[in-house]
Amino acid sequence: MKARVHIMLKNGVLDPQGEAVRHALGSLGFDGVEGVRQGKVIELDLAEPDASKAEAQVTEMCERLLANTVIESYRVEMI
């Protein structure tokens, strides 16, 4: 079973990488971009065959290691 975790900075948290990308896009002539938020995607291959158990494991992984829940939010997608 596979899981995909989408991790983004929470609203209100400064995103210097996103701002750098927005500025670079403007320098390349893409003037209509008003904001960029940059995040990360993590794909996991899991041995657990039960989808609900696998999702619970991935959620625990996010809470304990993969996401900094103080400043980041995450979404687990079972694929």
Steps between C-alpha positions, in 0.01 A plus 500: 500500500620851425437824683570855390540774759459865398665741745458879486578788730192618686338828395668792671842331514759681289610300194835643383545226236156570358576873492829434319316292239237774457773760451685278250181441302447877481858540374420248226201703386223316686351816652160359602631283786397668825609231743682169520497246784757225476454164666616144474357166397614172656406162352516193719486133399336314787486129581167539685221359278211654699430853371364639827792362704748629242343846509515502881870407484574778252310751713712401799815535285392852408427596859830361629748572220392597149322828575577775747140538614573832671554673164394241240178329405483167320259288302529122461390346171484121465579399141 
